[in-house]
Amino acid sequence: MPLKRNTRVTNSAHSAVVHAEHQNWAVYSGLVFTMFVWGLAWPVGRLLATNLPPVSIAAIRYAIVIPVLFAILWFREGSFKIERSWIPTLVVMGVLNTTLYQIFFLYGVKYAAASDDSLVIGIGPVLIAIMASFVLKERLTGTKLLGFASGLAGIITISILSPNTQVLNRPLGVTLVFGGATAYALYTVILRRFIAANRADNHRPQQSSLSILSWISLFGWFFLIPLSILEAPWTYSWDPGSWLGILYLAILSTVVGYFLYIEGVSKIGAGRSGIFGNLVPVFGVLTSFLVLNESLSPWTAVSFLLILAGVLLVNRRVKSSGS
């Protein structure tokens, strides 16, 4: 009898391990798919921004995203409530993440190749680490500075030596995307501080990540509307392909991508999920090559490796002297 019991326990433990492994593989697959979707957003964005007004594209994109997010928020939480004291911070994050990032992204792919721009956005984790040193008072080490220098060298490399010469203004486009990466990095650091302060205050209701995303999308969209009107979008031809591209950016890239990524974070943690972010430039370059027939060269690989080295350096854990 004890032998049978031990066998049952062993089988149960084995089944639990197998189930966990299957769950992890499902999460990994979802994260890889998300990175592919985000990578493909670069050539899709370039196809749109080449012939259509960039800010108007962003405004229409979020006009689709916002009702979907708030509908899901109501279904999940049954409330749209936020603390009034949070509104100024949410507005700032909305301007950074929804207004500025979208403008920089779409104008960037208008002026430069999507493959080059997707490499540049890979410096995001480096900028986050540097900004966290100032905003969150995290330690600024020589390794982080070296990582920043490496990432910057990668951007300069692709800006000067990219094989994609048939563009409007590559240095301007690359600079705009770097500006977008900077805006997103600052948004991320402010978001971290906001969430930490929110969790530390036990007297206030906790704000979910879905609620935060919904409100910052709405507040940022308010600033996109008047700017899009200045572009006179009604004077452009919006064909069915344009609307499909915008739907892709709105539904797949923003909504589906967000939920798959959050699912990954909840299952395997932010650190392991963040590693998958290094696939975005890879998919961005490959899909730009396949969809737009953009050129690749050894300098493309050099730029990617320099930026990746920067990401690895800023995330390197410093060993304590006692270890």
Secondary structure, 3 states (H helix, E strand, C coil): CHHHHHHHHHHHHHHHHHHHHHHHHHHHHHHHHHHHHHHHHHHHHHHHHCCCCHHHHHHHHHHHHHHHHHHHHHHHHCCCCCCHHHHHHHHHHHHHHHHHHHHHHHHHHHHCCHHHHHHHHHHHHHHHHHHHHHHCCCCCCHHHHHHHHHHHHHHHHHHHHCCCCCCCCHHHHHHHHHHHHHHHHHHHHHHHHHHHHHHHCCCCCCCCHHHHHHHHHHHHHHHHHHHHHHCCHHHCCCCHHHHHHHHHHHHHHHHHHHHHHHHHHHHHCHHHHHHHHHHHHHHHHHHHHHHHCCCCCHHHHHHHHHHHHHHHHHCCCCCCCCC
